[in-house]
Amino acid sequence: GKRACTADLALRPSFVRRPYCAMGGPACEPPSAPEGKAVATSVDNIVLRGLSRDDFGKGMMELLGQLTDSSGVSSEDFAKRADELIQDSRTHVVVAEDTATGRVVGTAKLLVELKFTRQLGKCGHIEDVVVDTNVRGKQLGKRVVQECVRIAKEEGCYKVILDCADNNVAFYEKVGFKPKERQMALYLMSKT
């Protein structure tokens, strides 16, 4: 069911149950944290966690601007949308935060689609993958995508799909994805 936003850092249960070490695997013995909050340890100051309504002030919209148009969103509108995403049990936003600077430096979103096919299967869709240009080359993109895949497995998805630009195909192949068919898009609102 739906869950109310807790304190200033509302997280998915999957993040609370399995904190993630920024070095690329589950944290073995994480320090204790208040209910509804996740902790992760890291030697490189990058922590993977769930979305927080406070991420606006940590540079989330500027980061998303490195991927696509992210203009015109106020902090109030961001907080409302963050609450909607946090409460949506089929949406999982992975956030990579640099704890040394308090800035969001990477993110990806997993959407879980309910299907009639595949014996009422579930399909994961990864969207909005971006890593700050200042921290690229440190395997952070791989880690946020792998966290989305881990959550998809936990959710019972039989596959995970994503769309990417041709110049990103090699990156996703290194993470285990394979090209399949072709993407099509129909924009319902004019692009500005």
Phi and psi restraints in degrees (value plus and minus 20) as a CYANA .aco file:
   2 LYS   PHI     -96.6   -56.6
   2 LYS   PSI     129.5   169.5
   3 ARG   PHI    -148.1  -108.1
   3 ARG   PSI     115.9   155.9
   4 ALA   PHI     -91.4   -51.4
   4 ALA   PSI     132.2   172.2
   5 CYS   PHI     -85.2   -45.2
   5 CYS   PSI     110.0   150.0
   6 THR   PHI    -127.3   -87.3
   6 THR   PSI     108.7   148.7
   7 ALA   PHI      28.1    68.1
   7 ALA   PSI    -163.0  -123.0
   8 ASP   PHI    -118.8   -78.8
   8 ASP   PSI     -21.6    18.4
   9 LEU   PHI    -157.7  -117.7
   9 LEU   PSI      63.7   103.7
  10 ALA   PHI    -104.5   -64.5
  10 ALA   PSI     109.0   149.0
  11 LEU   PHI    -149.1  -109.1
  11 LEU   PSI     135.4   175.4
  12 ARG   PHI     -85.2   -45.2
  12 ARG   PSI     127.1   167.1
  13 PRO   PHI     -75.7   -35.7
  13 PRO   PSI     -53.4   -13.4
  14 SER   PHI     -82.7   -42.7
  14 SER   PSI     -53.1   -13.1
  15 PHE   PHI     -94.2   -54.2
  15 PHE   PSI     -54.4   -14.4
  16 VAL   PHI     -90.3   -50.3
  16 VAL   PSI     -61.2   -21.2
  17 ARG   PHI     -91.0   -51.0
  17 ARG   PSI     -57.4   -17.4
  18 ARG   PHI    -151.0  -111.0
  18 ARG   PSI      63.0   103.0
  19 PRO   PHI     -76.8   -36.8
  19 PRO   PSI     137.1   177.1
  20 TYR   PHI    -145.0  -105.0
  20 TYR   PSI     107.0   147.0
  21 CYS   PHI    -101.9   -61.9
  21 CYS   PSI     116.1   156.1
  22 ALA   PHI     -85.2   -45.2
  22 ALA   PSI     -32.6     7.4
  23 MET   PHI     -97.8   -57.8
  23 MET   PSI     -23.2    16.8
  24 GLY   PHI      92.5   132.5
  24 GLY   PSI      -0.4    39.6
  25 GLY   PHI    -178.2  -138.2
  25 GLY   PSI     151.2   191.2
  26 PRO   PHI     -81.7   -41.7
  26 PRO   PSI     122.7   162.7
  27 ALA   PHI     -92.1   -52.1
  27 ALA   PSI     114.2   154.2
  28 CYS   PHI     -96.6   -56.6
  28 CYS   PSI     -73.6   -33.6
  29 GLU   PHI    -153.4  -113.4
  29 GLU   PSI      59.9    99.9
  30 PRO   PHI     -90.7   -50.7
  30 PRO   PSI     131.3   171.3
  31 PRO   PHI     -84.7   -44.7
  31 PRO   PSI     139.2   179.2
  32 SER   PHI     -93.1   -53.1
  32 SER   PSI     133.7   173.7
  33 ALA   PHI    -162.9  -122.9
  33 ALA   PSI     136.7   176.7
  34 PRO   PHI     -79.5   -39.5
  34 PRO   PSI     133.8   173.8
  35 GLU   PHI     -72.9   -32.9
  35 GLU   PSI     116.8   156.8
  36 GLY   PHI      65.6   105.6
  36 GLY   PSI     -18.8    21.2
  37 LYS   PHI    -140.0  -100.0
  37 LYS   PSI     128.4   168.4
  38 ALA   PHI    -132.4   -92.4
  38 ALA   PSI     129.2   169.2
  39 VAL   PHI    -147.1  -107.1
  39 VAL   PSI     131.0   171.0
  40 ALA   PHI    -165.5  -125.5
  40 ALA   PSI     130.0   170.0
  41 THR   PHI    -121.5   -81.5
  41 THR   PSI     136.3   176.3
  42 SER   PHI    -181.0  -141.0
  42 SER   PSI     120.4   160.4
  43 VAL   PHI    -111.9   -71.9
  43 VAL   PSI     -37.6     2.4
  44 ASP   PHI    -128.2   -88.2
  44 ASP   PSI      -3.4    36.6
  45 ASN   PHI      47.6    87.6
  45 ASN   PSI      -8.7    31.3
  46 ILE   PHI    -123.8   -83.8
  46 ILE   PSI     103.2   143.2
  47 VAL   PHI    -138.2   -98.2
  47 VAL   PSI     111.8   151.8
  48 LEU   PHI    -111.8   -71.8
  48 LEU   PSI     113.7   153.7
  49 ARG   PHI    -173.2  -133.2
  49 ARG   PSI     159.5   199.5
  50 GLY   PHI    -104.4   -64.4
  50 GLY   PSI     151.0   191.0
  51 LEU   PHI     -85.9   -45.9
  51 LEU   PSI     123.9   163.9
  52 SER   PHI    -146.0  -106.0
  52 SER   PSI     125.2   165.2
  53 ARG   PHI     -85.1   -45.1
  53 ARG   PSI     -35.9     4.1
  54 ASP   PHI    -102.5   -62.5
  54 ASP   PSI     -23.6    16.4
  55 ASP   PHI     -87.0   -47.0
  55 ASP   PSI     -37.3     2.7
  56 PHE   PHI     -77.9   -37.9
  56 PHE   PSI     -68.0   -28.0
  57 GLY   PHI     -92.4   -52.4
  57 GLY   PSI     -28.5    11.5
  58 LYS   PHI    -122.3   -82.3
  58 LYS   PSI      -9.7    30.3
  59 GLY   PHI      73.6   113.6
  59 GLY   PSI      -3.2    36.8
  60 MET   PHI     -79.7   -39.7
  60 MET   PSI     -64.5   -24.5
  61 MET   PHI     -89.3   -49.3
  61 MET   PSI     -55.3   -15.3
  62 GLU   PHI     -84.3   -44.3
  62 GLU   PSI     -60.8   -20.8
  63 LEU   PHI     -82.5   -42.5
  63 LEU   PSI     -68.6   -28.6
  64 LEU   PHI     -81.3   -41.3
  64 LEU   PSI     -47.2    -7.2
  65 GLY   PHI     -85.2   -45.2
  65 GLY   PSI     -38.9     1.1
  66 GLN   PHI     -96.9   -56.9
  66 GLN   PSI     -32.0     8.0
  67 LEU   PHI    -124.5   -84.5
  67 LEU   PSI     -63.6   -23.6
  68 THR   PHI    -180.1  -140.1
  68 THR   PSI    -199.5  -159.5
  69 ASP   PHI     -84.7   -44.7
  69 ASP   PSI     101.8   141.8
  70 SER   PHI    -146.5  -106.5
  70 SER   PSI       0.1    40.1
  71 SER   PHI     -97.8   -57.8
  71 SER   PSI     142.4   182.4
  72 GLY   PHI      58.5    98.5
  72 GLY   PSI      -2.1    37.9
  73 VAL   PHI    -129.0   -89.0
  73 VAL   PSI      98.3   138.3
  74 SER   PHI    -100.1   -60.1
  74 SER   PSI     144.8   184.8
  75 SER   PHI     -82.9   -42.9
  75 SER   PSI     -54.5   -14.5
  76 GLU   PHI     -87.4   -47.4
  76 GLU   PSI     -64.6   -24.6
  77 ASP   PHI     -84.3   -44.3
  77 ASP   PSI     -59.2   -19.2
  78 PHE   PHI     -80.5   -40.5
  78 PHE   PSI     -65.9   -25.9
  79 ALA   PHI     -81.5   -41.5
  79 ALA   PSI     -61.2   -21.2
  80 LYS   PHI     -83.3   -43.3
  80 LYS   PSI     -66.1   -26.1
  81 ARG   PHI     -86.2   -46.2
  81 ARG   PSI     -59.6   -19.6
  82 ALA   PHI     -79.4   -39.4
  82 ALA   PSI     -63.4   -23.4
  83 ASP   PHI     -80.1   -40.1
  83 ASP   PSI     -62.5   -22.5
  84 GLU   PHI     -81.5   -41.5
  84 GLU   PSI     -64.9   -24.9
  85 LEU   PHI     -87.0   -47.0
  85 LEU   PSI     -61.3   -21.3
  86 ILE   PHI     -83.4   -43.4
  86 ILE   PSI     -59.0   -19.0
  87 GLN   PHI    -100.0   -60.0
  87 GLN   PSI     -36.9     3.1
  88 ASP   PHI     -99.0   -59.0
  88 ASP   PSI      90.5   130.5
  89 SER   PHI     -86.7   -46.7
  89 SER   PSI     -34.1     5.9
  90 ARG   PHI    -123.6   -83.6
  90 ARG   PSI     -10.1    29.9
  91 THR   PHI    -140.6  -100.6
  91 THR   PSI     109.8   149.8
  92 HIS   PHI    -149.4  -109.4
  92 HIS   PSI      95.1   135.1
  93 VAL   PHI    -123.5   -83.5
  93 VAL   PSI      99.7   139.7
  94 VAL   PHI    -113.6   -73.6
  94 VAL   PSI     108.9   148.9
  95 VAL   PHI    -140.8  -100.8
  95 VAL   PSI     112.1   152.1
  96 ALA   PHI    -125.4   -85.4
  96 ALA   PSI      97.8   137.8
  97 GLU   PHI    -133.7   -93.7
  97 GLU   PSI     114.7   154.7
  98 ASP   PHI    -104.8   -64.8
  98 ASP   PSI      88.0   128.0
  99 THR   PHI     -90.1   -50.1
  99 THR   PSI     -38.6     1.4
 100 ALA   PHI     -92.4   -52.4
 100 ALA   PSI     -53.9   -13.9
 101 THR   PHI    -129.2   -89.2
 101 THR   PSI     -35.7     4.3
 102 GLY   PHI      53.6    93.6
 102 GLY   PSI      -3.7    36.3
 103 ARG   PHI    -122.3   -82.3
 103 ARG   PSI     125.8   165.8
 104 VAL   PHI     -98.1   -58.1
 104 VAL   PSI     104.1   144.1
 105 VAL   PHI    -138.4   -98.4
 105 VAL   PSI     -21.6    18.4
 106 GLY   PHI    -185.9  -145.9
 106 GLY   PSI     134.3   174.3
 107 THR   PHI    -181.5  -141.5
 107 THR   PSI     139.0   179.0
 108 ALA   PHI    -177.9  -137.9
 108 ALA   PSI     134.8   174.8
 109 LYS   PHI    -145.1  -105.1
 109 LYS   PSI     114.1   154.1
 110 LEU   PHI    -130.1   -90.1
 110 LEU   PSI     105.2   145.2
 111 LEU   PHI    -130.4   -90.4
 111 LEU   PSI     111.2   151.2
 112 VAL   PHI    -123.2   -83.2
 112 VAL   PSI      95.2   135.2
 113 GLU   PHI    -112.6   -72.6
 113 GLU   PSI     111.2   151.2
 114 LEU   PHI    -109.3   -69.3
 114 LEU   PSI     111.8   151.8
 115 LYS   PHI    -139.9   -99.9
 115 LYS   PSI     138.0   178.0
 116 PHE   PHI    -105.4   -65.4
 116 PHE   PSI     -53.4   -13.4
 117 THR   PHI     -95.7   -55.7
 117 THR   PSI     152.7   192.7
 118 ARG   PHI      35.7    75.7
 118 ARG   PSI      23.9    63.9
 119 GLN   PHI      34.2    74.2
 119 GLN   PSI      32.1    72.1
 120 LEU   PHI      40.2    80.2
 120 LEU   PSI      23.0    63.0
 121 GLY   PHI     -90.8   -50.8
 121 GLY   PSI     156.6   196.6
 122 LYS   PHI    -145.0  -105.0
 122 LYS   PSI     121.8   161.8
 123 CYS   PHI    -143.5  -103.5
 123 CYS   PSI     111.0   151.0
 124 GLY   PHI    -111.0   -71.0
 124 GLY   PSI     116.7   156.7
 125 HIS   PHI    -138.1   -98.1
 125 HIS   PSI     102.0   142.0
 126 ILE   PHI    -116.5   -76.5
 126 ILE   PSI     111.8   151.8
 127 GLU   PHI    -154.6  -114.6
 127 GLU   PSI     144.4   184.4
 128 ASP   PHI      31.5    71.5
 128 ASP   PSI      27.0    67.0
 129 VAL   PHI    -104.1   -64.1
 129 VAL   PSI     103.1   143.1
 130 VAL   PHI    -173.9  -133.9
 130 VAL   PSI     120.9   160.9
 131 VAL   PHI    -144.8  -104.8
 131 VAL   PSI     115.8   155.8
 132 ASP   PHI     -75.3   -35.3
 132 ASP   PSI     115.5   155.5
 133 THR   PHI     -77.4   -37.4
 133 THR   PSI     -46.5    -6.5
 134 ASN   PHI     -96.0   -56.0
 134 ASN   PSI     -34.1     5.9
 135 VAL   PHI    -144.1  -104.1
 135 VAL   PSI      -5.9    34.1
 136 ARG   PHI     -88.6   -48.6
 136 ARG   PSI     136.4   176.4
 137 GLY   PHI      69.1   109.1
 137 GLY   PSI     -11.1    28.9
 138 LYS   PHI    -135.6   -95.6
 138 LYS   PSI       0.1    40.1
 139 GLN   PHI      49.1    89.1
 139 GLN   PSI      -7.0    33.0
 140 LEU   PHI     -89.3   -49.3
 140 LEU   PSI     -60.0   -20.0
 141 GLY   PHI     -79.4   -39.4
 141 GLY   PSI     -63.5   -23.5
 142 LYS   PHI     -80.1   -40.1
 142 LYS   PSI     -61.8   -21.8
 143 ARG   PHI     -87.8   -47.8
 143 ARG   PSI     -61.2   -21.2
 144 VAL   PHI     -90.0   -50.0
 144 VAL   PSI     -56.7   -16.7
 145 VAL   PHI     -87.0   -47.0
 145 VAL   PSI     -63.6   -23.6
 146 GLN   PHI     -82.0   -42.0
 146 GLN   PSI     -54.7   -14.7
 147 GLU   PHI     -87.0   -47.0
 147 GLU   PSI     -59.4   -19.4
 148 CYS   PHI     -81.7   -41.7
 148 CYS   PSI     -62.6   -22.6
 149 VAL   PHI     -84.0   -44.0
 149 VAL   PSI     -61.5   -21.5
 150 ARG   PHI     -80.0   -40.0
 150 ARG   PSI     -64.6   -24.6
 151 ILE   PHI     -85.7   -45.7
 151 ILE   PSI     -59.8   -19.8
 152 ALA   PHI     -79.9   -39.9
 152 ALA   PSI     -62.0   -22.0
 153 LYS   PHI     -81.7   -41.7
 153 LYS   PSI     -65.4   -25.4
 154 GLU   PHI     -81.1   -41.1
 154 GLU   PSI     -54.5   -14.5
 155 GLU   PHI     -98.9   -58.9
 155 GLU   PSI     -27.9    12.1
 156 GLY   PHI      66.7   106.7
 156 GLY   PSI       1.2    41.2
 157 CYS   PHI     -90.0   -50.0
 157 CYS   PSI     120.4   160.4
 158 TYR   PHI    -107.3   -67.3
 158 TYR   PSI     -36.9     3.1
 159 LYS   PHI    -176.8  -136.8
 159 LYS   PSI     142.9   182.9
 160 VAL   PHI    -148.3  -108.3
 160 VAL   PSI     112.6   152.6
 161 ILE   PHI    -147.0  -107.0
 161 ILE   PSI     140.8   180.8
 162 LEU   PHI    -177.9  -137.9
 162 LEU   PSI     140.8   180.8
 163 ASP   PHI    -127.4   -87.4
 163 ASP   PSI     124.5   164.5
 164 CYS   PHI    -170.9  -130.9
 164 CYS   PSI     141.1   181.1
 165 ALA   PHI     -90.6   -50.6
 165 ALA   PSI     132.9   172.9
 166 ASP   PHI     -73.6   -33.6
 166 ASP   PSI     -56.6   -16.6
 167 ASN   PHI     -93.8   -53.8
 167 ASN   PSI     -25.2    14.8
 168 ASN   PHI    -125.2   -85.2
 168 ASN   PSI     -20.9    19.1
 169 VAL   PHI     -78.0   -38.0
 169 VAL   PSI     -66.2   -26.2
 170 ALA   PHI     -79.9   -39.9
 170 ALA   PSI     -59.9   -19.9
 171 PHE   PHI     -79.6   -39.6
 171 PHE   PSI     -70.3   -30.3
 172 TYR   PHI     -88.5   -48.5
 172 TYR   PSI     -50.6   -10.6
 173 GLU   PHI     -83.8   -43.8
 173 GLU   PSI     -57.4   -17.4
 174 LYS   PHI     -84.9   -44.9
 174 LYS   PSI     -44.8    -4.8
 175 VAL   PHI    -110.1   -70.1
 175 VAL   PSI     -23.9    16.1
 176 GLY   PHI      90.9   130.9
 176 GLY   PSI     -22.7    17.3
 177 PHE   PHI    -101.2   -61.2
 177 PHE   PSI     134.7   174.7
 178 LYS   PHI    -148.5  -108.5
 178 LYS   PSI     122.0   162.0
 179 PRO   PHI     -80.7   -40.7
 179 PRO   PSI     119.1   159.1
 180 LYS   PHI    -171.2  -131.2
 180 LYS   PSI     102.7   142.7
 181 GLU   PHI      37.2    77.2
 181 GLU   PSI    -166.5  -126.5
 182 ARG   PHI    -164.6  -124.6
 182 ARG   PSI     124.1   164.1
 183 GLN   PHI    -102.8   -62.8
 183 GLN   PSI     123.4   163.4
 184 MET   PHI    -149.9  -109.9
 184 MET   PSI     129.6   169.6
 185 ALA   PHI    -162.3  -122.3
 185 ALA   PSI     125.1   165.1
 186 LEU   PHI    -153.0  -113.0
 186 LEU   PSI      88.3   128.3
 187 TYR   PHI    -100.5   -60.5
 187 TYR   PSI     104.7   144.7
 188 LEU   PHI    -110.6   -70.6
 188 LEU   PSI     -34.9     5.1
 189 MET   PHI    -143.9  -103.9
 189 MET   PSI     126.8   166.8
 190 SER   PHI     -84.6   -44.6
 190 SER   PSI     119.5   159.5
 191 LYS   PHI    -101.5   -61.5
 191 LYS   PSI     113.8   153.8
